[in-house]
Amino acid sequence: MMIQSSVKWTAVRTASCLRPGDFFQYQSSTSPANLTMKATSGEQPLTTSLPHVKKYSNSVSLYTNPARSENCPSSRPLLLFLPWLGSNVRSWEKYMQLYFKMGFDVLVAESSLSQFLWPKSGLEYAARLLDLLMGEKDLCSRKLYLHAMSIGGYIFAQMLVESSKEQREMLERIHGQVYDSLVIGSIERMATGVARMVSFPLLKVLVVRMTLLYFSFLKSYTMDYYRKGIEAFWETPVACPTLFFYSVDDPMSDHTTVDKLLRDWEKKGMEVQGKKWEKSVHAGHLREHTQEYTNILNNFINGLQARVPKSKL
């Protein structure tokens, strides 16, 4: 059933004048169409109301649990959720439910194919996200957490590359980070991630080959930027507790590289844990291993909230 939302505009620039990725702002009194908050297996419904939505751009939205709307927003932790390429609001529903139950508001920042294929566009998008987190009064004072899925990890790497000294200090306020199905290991795995958006198997093979050719032909505009992002992500991570979800059979995430990343971050003194399955689905671990995924995530986040250091408040 389609849900009509009453919308209140607060933007100076009209929607028709917006460039892709520009930040405007409006508030919606109900959820976007097709978003319904359902109970996970064996649990009571989270709330009888639909989540409030506040949009900052055509790709960035803040979802708020109306059951907690009476509380001061600044007292609620904020999750920066970076979903996988080609996903939609229905795909995020179960993740938002999990974080709503733990008292979070969820800021979803979608990525586009162009931001990945043309890294300069990704850097510009990362810069706008940093400015939003630093400058928006509803966001800047929150306890911040991160959940990045698949190529969403690439967007966060771009945020690390693009961050100024002040913005890096803001990122260091992240209390915990979760990486699910991180695309890592080789350029072929990146190309496979692009091809995942294509439905037909034969076309996927062609897309992989064309993407690899594109990367090779425009190396200085693509591969050099990717390497810089990977280096920033690997060598200068945000030093907070980190949880990885990954699997051995993931064609887009090399589990041996993830294993090495975990070891390297542990050597840096970081608190790191990982859950690796022999068989699962890229960006589908929650669906394939619902109870185990939920328990691990809940224990990780709840444990962090119980010991938030005063220096990060």
C-alpha positions as CSV (number, residue, x, y, z in Angstrom):
1,M,0.0,0.0,0.0
2,M,1.4,3.4,-1.0
3,I,1.6,5.9,1.9
4,Q,1.1,9.6,1.2
5,S,3.4,11.9,3.2
6,S,2.6,15.5,4.2
7,V,5.8,17.4,3.4
8,K,7.1,20.6,4.8
9,W,9.8,22.3,2.7
10,T,12.5,24.3,4.4
11,A,15.0,24.6,1.5
12,V,16.1,27.9,0.0
13,R,16.9,26.3,-3.3
14,T,14.0,24.6,-5.1
15,A,14.1,20.9,-6.0
16,S,14.2,21.8,-9.7
17,C,17.4,23.7,-9.2
18,L,19.2,21.0,-7.3
19,R,22.3,19.3,-8.8
20,P,22.7,15.6,-8.1
21,G,24.0,15.2,-4.5
22,D,23.2,18.7,-3.4
23,F,21.8,19.0,0.1
24,F,18.4,20.4,0.6
25,Q,16.1,19.8,3.5
26,Y,12.5,18.9,4.1
27,Q,10.6,17.0,6.8
28,S,8.1,14.2,6.3
29,S,5.5,13.3,8.9
30,T,5.4,9.7,7.8
31,S,7.7,7.2,6.3
32,P,8.5,7.0,2.6
33,A,6.2,4.8,0.5
34,N,6.4,1.0,1.1
35,L,8.4,1.3,4.4
36,T,6.7,-0.6,7.2
37,M,8.4,-1.5,10.4
38,K,7.8,-5.2,11.0
39,A,8.9,-7.4,13.9
40,T,11.8,-9.8,13.4
41,S,11.2,-13.4,14.1
42,G,10.1,-14.1,17.6
43,E,9.9,-10.4,18.6
44,Q,7.1,-8.0,19.3
45,P,6.5,-5.1,16.8
46,L,8.9,-2.3,17.4
47,T,6.2,0.4,17.3
48,T,2.8,0.9,15.8
49,S,4.0,4.2,14.2
50,L,6.1,4.6,11.1
51,P,9.5,6.2,11.3
52,H,9.8,10.0,10.8
53,V,12.0,11.0,7.9
54,K,14.0,14.1,7.4
55,K,15.7,14.4,4.1
56,Y,18.9,16.4,3.6
57,S,19.4,15.6,-0.1
58,N,18.1,13.2,-2.7
59,S,20.4,10.5,-1.2
60,V,20.7,11.4,2.5
61,S,17.9,10.8,4.9
62,L,17.5,10.8,8.7
63,Y,15.1,8.1,10.0
64,T,13.8,8.6,13.6
65,N,11.9,6.1,15.7
66,P,8.6,7.9,16.6
67,A,8.4,5.8,19.8
68,R,11.4,7.8,21.1
69,S,10.5,11.2,19.5
70,E,9.7,12.6,22.9
71,N,13.3,12.4,23.9
72,C,15.7,15.2,23.0
73,P,17.4,14.2,19.7
74,S,20.8,15.1,20.9
75,S,20.5,12.4,23.6
76,R,20.0,9.7,21.1
77,P,23.0,8.0,19.4
78,L,23.3,8.5,15.6
79,L,24.1,5.7,13.2
80,L,25.7,6.6,9.9
81,F,24.4,3.8,7.6
82,L,26.2,3.4,4.2
83,P,24.3,0.8,2.3
84,W,25.4,-1.3,-0.7
85,L,25.2,-0.1,-4.3
86,G,21.8,-0.3,-5.9
87,S,19.9,-1.0,-2.6
88,N,16.7,0.8,-1.6
89,V,14.7,1.7,1.5
90,R,13.0,-1.7,1.7
91,S,16.5,-3.3,1.8
92,W,17.4,-1.3,4.9
93,E,14.3,-1.9,6.9
94,K,15.6,-4.8,9.0
95,Y,18.8,-2.9,9.8
96,M,16.9,0.2,10.9
97,Q,14.7,-2.0,13.1
98,L,17.8,-3.4,14.8
99,Y,19.2,0.0,15.6
100,F,15.8,1.6,16.5
101,K,15.5,-1.1,19.2
102,M,18.8,0.0,20.6
103,G,17.7,3.7,20.8
104,F,19.4,5.0,17.6
105,D,18.3,7.4,14.9
106,V,19.6,6.3,11.5
107,L,21.2,8.6,8.9
108,V,21.3,6.8,5.6
109,A,23.7,8.0,2.9
110,E,23.1,6.2,-0.4
111,S,25.9,5.9,-2.9
112,S,25.6,6.0,-6.7
113,L,27.5,4.1,-9.4
114,S,29.0,7.4,-10.7
115,Q,30.6,8.1,-7.3
116,F,32.4,4.8,-7.5
117,L,33.3,4.8,-11.2
118,W,34.4,8.5,-11.1
119,P,36.2,8.8,-7.7
120,K,36.4,12.6,-7.8
121,S,32.6,12.6,-7.6
122,G,32.8,10.2,-4.6
123,L,35.2,12.6,-2.9
124,E,32.9,15.5,-3.4
125,Y,30.0,13.4,-2.0
126,A,32.2,12.4,1.0
127,A,33.1,16.1,1.6
128,R,29.4,17.0,1.7
129,L,28.7,14.2,4.1
130,L,31.5,15.5,6.4
131,D,30.1,19.1,6.2
132,L,26.6,17.8,7.1
133,L,27.8,15.8,10.1
134,M,29.9,18.8,11.3
135,G,27.4,21.6,10.6
136,E,23.9,20.3,11.0
137,K,22.7,21.1,14.6
138,D,20.6,17.9,14.7
139,L,23.6,15.8,14.0
140,C,26.8,17.4,15.2
141,S,26.5,16.8,18.9
142,R,25.4,13.1,18.7
143,K,27.2,10.0,19.8
144,L,28.2,8.6,16.4
145,Y,28.4,5.1,15.1
146,L,29.0,3.6,11.6
147,H,27.6,0.7,9.7
148,A,28.9,0.3,6.2
149,M,27.9,-2.4,3.8
150,S,29.8,-3.5,0.7
151,I,30.8,-0.5,-1.4
152,G,29.5,1.7,1.5
153,G,33.0,1.0,3.0
154,Y,34.5,2.8,0.0
155,I,32.4,5.9,0.7
156,F,33.8,5.9,4.2
157,A,37.3,5.5,2.9
158,Q,36.7,8.6,0.8
159,M,35.5,10.5,3.9
160,L,38.9,9.6,5.5
161,V,40.8,10.9,2.5
162,E,38.8,14.1,2.2
163,S,38.5,15.0,5.9
164,S,40.2,18.1,7.2
165,K,41.9,18.2,10.6
166,E,38.6,19.3,12.3
167,Q,36.6,16.7,10.3
168,R,39.0,14.0,11.2
169,E,38.6,14.9,14.9
170,M,34.8,14.5,14.4
171,L,35.3,11.1,12.8
172,E,37.5,10.1,15.8
173,R,34.4,10.6,17.9
174,I,32.9,7.5,16.3
175,H,32.3,5.0,19.2
176,G,32.0,1.9,17.1
177,Q,32.0,0.8,13.5
178,V,30.6,-2.2,11.6
179,Y,31.7,-3.4,8.2
180,D,29.5,-5.9,6.4
181,S,30.6,-7.6,3.2
182,L,33.5,-5.1,2.7
183,V,34.5,-5.0,-1.0
184,I,38.3,-5.7,-0.7
185,G,41.0,-7.9,-2.2
186,S,41.4,-7.0,-5.9
187,I,40.2,-4.7,-8.7
188,E,38.4,-7.7,-10.1
189,R,36.3,-7.9,-7.0
190,M,35.4,-4.2,-7.4
191,A,34.3,-4.9,-11.0
192,T,32.2,-7.8,-9.8
193,G,30.5,-5.4,-7.4
194,V,29.6,-3.1,-10.3
195,A,28.3,-6.0,-12.3
196,R,26.1,-7.1,-9.4
197,M,23.6,-4.3,-10.4
198,V,22.9,-6.2,-13.6
199,S,20.2,-8.9,-13.5
200,F,21.2,-11.0,-16.5
201,P,24.2,-13.4,-15.9
202,L,25.6,-13.0,-19.5
203,L,25.5,-9.3,-19.2
204,K,27.3,-9.5,-15.8
205,V,30.4,-11.1,-17.5
206,L,30.4,-8.3,-20.1
207,V,30.1,-5.6,-17.4
208,V,33.0,-7.0,-15.4
209,R,35.2,-7.0,-18.5
210,M,34.1,-3.5,-19.6
211,T,34.6,-2.2,-16.0
212,L,38.2,-3.6,-15.9
213,L,39.0,-2.0,-19.2
214,Y,37.6,1.3,-18.0
215,F,39.8,1.1,-14.8
216,S,42.8,0.3,-16.9
217,F,42.2,3.0,-19.5
218,L,41.5,5.7,-16.9
219,K,44.0,4.5,-14.3
220,S,45.0,8.0,-13.1
221,Y,41.4,8.9,-12.6
222,T,40.3,5.6,-11.0
223,M,42.9,3.2,-9.8
224,D,45.2,5.8,-8.3
225,Y,42.2,7.2,-6.3
226,Y,41.1,3.7,-5.2
227,R,44.6,2.9,-3.9
228,K,44.7,6.2,-2.0
229,G,41.4,5.4,-0.4
230,I,42.4,1.8,0.5
231,E,45.6,3.1,2.0
232,A,43.8,5.7,4.2
233,F,41.3,3.0,5.3
234,W,43.9,0.4,6.1
235,E,46.7,2.5,7.5
236,T,44.9,5.4,9.3
237,P,41.6,3.9,10.4
238,V,39.3,5.5,13.0
239,A,40.7,3.9,16.2
240,C,37.5,2.6,17.8
241,P,36.0,-0.9,18.4
242,T,35.2,-2.6,15.1
243,L,33.1,-5.5,14.0
244,F,33.3,-7.3,10.6
245,F,30.8,-9.6,9.0
246,Y,32.1,-11.6,6.0
247,S,32.2,-15.0,4.4
248,V,34.6,-17.4,2.6
249,D,32.4,-17.7,-0.5
250,D,31.9,-14.0,-1.1
251,P,33.0,-13.2,-4.7
252,M,33.4,-9.5,-3.8
253,S,35.2,-9.7,-0.5
254,D,38.4,-11.7,-0.1
255,H,38.2,-13.3,3.3
256,T,41.9,-13.7,3.5
257,T,42.4,-10.0,3.0
258,V,39.8,-9.2,5.7
259,D,41.6,-11.6,8.0
260,K,44.9,-9.7,7.4
261,L,43.1,-6.4,7.9
262,L,41.8,-7.6,11.3
263,R,45.3,-8.7,12.3
264,D,46.9,-5.4,11.2
265,W,44.4,-3.3,13.1
266,E,44.8,-5.4,16.2
267,K,48.6,-4.7,16.0
268,K,47.7,-1.0,16.0
269,G,46.0,-1.6,19.3
270,M,42.4,-1.5,18.0
271,E,39.7,-3.7,19.5
272,V,38.6,-5.8,16.5
273,Q,36.3,-8.7,16.1
274,G,34.9,-10.6,13.1
275,K,32.3,-13.1,12.2
276,K,33.2,-15.2,9.2
277,W,30.8,-17.8,7.7
278,E,31.8,-20.5,5.3
279,K,28.7,-19.9,3.2
280,S,26.6,-16.8,3.0
281,V,25.5,-14.1,0.6
282,H,27.2,-10.8,-0.1
283,A,25.3,-8.0,1.8
284,G,22.8,-10.7,2.8
285,H,24.3,-12.1,6.0
286,L,21.5,-10.7,8.1
287,R,19.0,-12.5,5.9
288,E,21.0,-15.8,5.8
289,H,22.0,-15.9,9.5
290,T,19.3,-13.7,11.1
291,Q,19.5,-14.8,14.7
292,E,23.3,-15.1,14.9
293,Y,23.9,-11.8,13.1
294,T,21.4,-10.0,15.3
295,N,22.9,-11.4,18.5
296,I,26.4,-10.5,17.6
297,L,25.4,-7.0,16.5
298,N,23.3,-6.4,19.6
299,N,26.1,-7.6,21.9
300,F,28.7,-5.4,20.2
301,I,26.6,-2.2,20.1
302,N,25.1,-2.6,23.6
303,G,28.5,-3.4,25.0
304,L,29.9,-0.1,23.6
305,Q,27.0,2.0,24.8
306,A,27.5,0.7,28.3
307,R,31.1,2.0,28.3
308,V,31.1,5.2,26.2
309,P,34.2,7.1,27.3
310,K,33.6,10.6,28.6
311,S,36.3,11.9,26.2
312,K,34.0,11.0,23.3
313,L,30.8,12.6,24.6
